[in-house]
Amino acid sequence: MYQQRSRHNEKGAIPFRSGRFYSVDNEWWFAIRRGADKGPYTTKAMAKQGLIEYLNEQFTFEKNLKRDRALSL
């Protein structure tokens, strides 16, 4: 059985956590905090690749936003 544990520097009670990936009617999805879940994907492996691509897009967006804010000062 899976045992939940605290994350690095996390204090207090451990919040409920669920898996990021799930399947509905043989289609795979992944959950994100901001906005609607992403999918459908035909396999869990494709959903994992979709998550990697999504995160890379988000990191690039954040980096560009910081750069643009610094340039506007």
N, C-alpha and C positions, 0 to 999 in steps of 0.2 A: 504494500500500500504506500502511496505517495505521502510524504510528510512535509508539510509546509514549514518554511523557516524564514527568518528575517533576512532581508537584503542588507547589503553593506550600509552602515550608518542608519539603518531603520530602527526607530524606537517605538515602544508601545506594542499594542496587540497586532498580530499579523492579520492583514485584511484578506478577505476571500480573493483568490486568484483562480482563473480558469485558463484553459489552453487557448492560444491565439488562433489555432486552426480548427475548423470543424467542417463536417460534411452534411449536406442536405440533398437527398435524392441523387446520390452519386456525383454531386458537384462539390468542389472544395472552395472554401472561403477563408479569409483571415480577418480578424477583428483589429480595428485601430481605435485609438482614443478620440481622434478628431474626425467626425463625419461618419458616413455609412461604411459598412464592412465592404471589403474588396473581393470580387469574384464575379462569376464562377470560373473555376479552373477545372480541367478534366482530371488532374491528379494532385495529390498532396505535394509532390515534388514541384509541380508547376506553381502551386500556390506559394510555396516557400521561395521560389525564384521571383514571383510577383512581389512578395514582401521585401526581398532584397532590393529590387528595383524601386519600389515605393520609398523605402528608407533612403536610398541614394538620392532620389529626387528631393526628398524633404531636407536632407543635409545640404544639398546644393542650393536649394531655395533659401535656407537659413543663412548660409554663407554669403550669398549674393545680397540678401537683405541687410546684413551687417555691413557689408562693403558699401552699399548704396547709402546707408545712413551715415557712415563715416565720411563719405564724399560730400554729403550735403551740409556738413557742419561748417 
